[in-house]
Amino acid sequence: MSYKLVIAEKPSVAQSIAKVIGADKREDGYLEGNGYIVSWCVGHLVELAPPESYDEKYEKWRYEDLPILPSEWNYQIAEATRKQFGILKKLMEREDVTGLVEATDAGREGELIFRLVYDQAKCKKPFERLWISSMEDQAISDGFSHLKNGRKYDDLYRAALCRERADWIVGMNATRLFSTLYGQTLNVGRVMTPTLAMIVQREAEIDGFKPEPIYRLSISCGGITALSDRFEKKHDAENILNVLKEQKTAQVTKIDPADKQEKAPQLYSLTALQRDANRFLGFTAQQTLDYTQSLYEKKLVTYPRTDSRFLTEDMETMIPDLAGKMAAKFGYTRKMAVHPKQVINNSKVSDHHAIIPTVNVADADFGELPSGEQKVLSLITARLLSALGNPAVRNEVDVEFTCADTVFRAKAKNIREKGWRDIQEWIMGSRAESTDSEDDKKEKSENADMLACIATLTNGKSYPLQNPKMEEGKTTPKKHFTEDSLLSAMERAGADEMPEEVERKGIGTSATRAATIEKLVRIGFVERKGNKKTKYLLPTHKGVALITVMPEQIQSPSMTAEWEQKLLDVEKGAFRDAEFMSEIEGMITELVRTYKIIEDAEVLMHPVLEEIGTCPCCGRHIVERQKGYSCENRQCNFVLWKQNRFFEALGKKMTKPIAVKLLSDGKVALKGCKSKKTGKTYDTTVIMTVDENQRAVFELNFEKGAGKYGKSKNKKD
């Protein structure tokens, strides 16, 4: 009997496929049955080898060894997944395996994962490609009925290799270049660094912003408050204000009612979903991707890593039934419009269509899903039903009053027909906790009052003028980046320099942007600050320093966006992979050859550390560092760790005020400490001493002569 070997990307996906095609016999590392063997990779089993695999001299980082440009690329098996690679290799070599089915994720990275395993195992057997956008049983079955020639995706594989190797060349060479020149590890990445540059540039604009005064006049007339245009000079506004105070009436010179349609929104691409999940729910881009990937593997949504916001023509007939089941699932009983053609556009779907829920949601137990997945699924479902709906209709009325040769304007608006907004509010309000704020309610009330007043006005008629006054304000800077606004900026980067016919602009892809942001945070170039709902992405001192010394070609979002477009052209067979790699190698060679170190960079790289007290061991300054409060004398061992077991056992943290008090007084009074054993709270005083190894030792001292209670060394863990 002959078999087809099916290779999926993850064990969970392999199990779903095996169930559909009848491979139900479980073996070590694979499933078998019905003429199929189904196995899996575990992420990237095969990875690019480090520089020292080419030459031992690269084990040390030296400027004179740069650039490192392999002529033939070395790969290695990831140590953690060596066993699974061995299983796949043996399966490929089995004589009864006559062909393979590539069932990794249908995208650039999925293609790379399979091909590298296939090539590393030196397999020559023919393979076919399973290309599906949903893990539903029917989608898998249909996919196996229409398997594609694997070689059809050679250009996709070439683009994936270019992306991987370009990232290696830029990251490996630029990181070693700047690290050796500036004496500390400075991680550089083809996409990561331009993203950091955008964050640093935004903060520089905010820091350098100088607010300018602006002046406007306001009047009350007919129960409506109307505003003038801005005045740049205060005395101009004051002169007209003096005239206004002498006037008794203002004339209505315009009443312009209009109905404006607000089209239904487009379906979600991954980036659009991540932006809304950040704005409405406070999720990071990575959290949203993780939740959506899990929903995909549970067969509840379609493939998440997509740039498209439309569906294909062959899906049109299934949309009404899907929409009806989703509305019923979420308890929406009102009459619902369904316009499938609004979400259909073949020309705007490349590898995968937009993210939508699957019909399986109708039978899913919502309560069994983790909270984050529930909320993301609600967003996706709300967007599907909204995108199919009628336009929302806004009633807007513009009113103008004229007095003292000055025009005063007011605008009132309300939603006359909710259209698609009705179902979005229904689902979002009940599932995603995104209801109107108090400010929203106040604005709606004010609009309603204003519309009632406008209804009593007559164009050309004059009305009593009341309360003329001058309002003084200031211009405001741009806002700090949130993940929502940063994702938008990454998606639009370089758009101004690219022709209109270019399909996708920006840096990174929908599949990689979240990981880029997370890496910037993880390696200390960016930090998240803000409240639970809104967190801003701010550059650290190290991040600002890196961009300050980074040349334009590495940090330019426009250049990186151009590279991304060329990768897309390689994917389509419209640009040669060799030419792309030649450009990357040329850029790095030129960078190494011509880069001049920036003077005074040492000061820039090492910020002045805040002094918070005196070291009890050597008398030098104690300064705040990332993980604790330590002595500026590197030979001294004294440190107060921020993650401190002794204080955590009390339900407290080693904060800066506590550290300052310990250093100045040798003790600190704490209120509301909590016993882990009894759960009771108590007040105590922590006394600090130092042992013979220059380590802090803490003791508890209770009032009223209770004496010492407990002792613990101050260890990081």
Secondary structure, 3 states (H helix, E strand, C coil): CCEEEEEECCHHHHHHHHHHHCCCEEECCEEEECCEEEEECCCCCEEECCHHHCCHHHHCCCHHHCCCCCCCCCEEECHHHHHHHHHHHHHHHCCCEEEEEEECCCCHHHHHHHHHHHHHCCCCCCEEECCCCCCCHHHHHHHHHCCEEHHHHHHHHHHHHHHHHHHHHHHHHHHHHHHHHHCCCCCCCCCHHHHHHHHHHHHHHHHCCCCCEEEEEEEEECCEEEECCCECCHHHHHHHHHHHCCCCEEEEEEEEEEEEEECCCCCECHHHHHHHHHHHHCCCHHHHHHHHHHHHHCCCECCCCCCCCCECHHHHHHHHHHHHHHHHHCCCCCCCCCCHHHHECHHHCCCCCCECECHHHHHCCHHHCCHHHHHHHHHHHHHHHHHCCCCEEEEEEEEEEEECCEEEEEEEEEEEECCHHHHHHHHHHHHCCCCCCHHHHHHHHHHHHHHHHHCCCCCCCEEEEEEEEEEEEECCCCCCECHHHHHHHHHHCCHHHCCCCCCCCCCCCCCCHHHHHHHHHHCCCEEEEECCCCEEEEECHHHHHHHHHCCHHHHCHHHHHHHHHHHHHHHCCCCCHHHHHHHHHHHHHHHHHHCCCCCCHHHHHCCCCCEEEECCCCCCEEEECCCEEEECCCCCCCEEECCCHHHHHCCCCCCHHHHHHHHHHCEEEEEEEECCCCCCEEEEEEEEEECCCCCEEEEEEECCCCEEEEEEECCCC
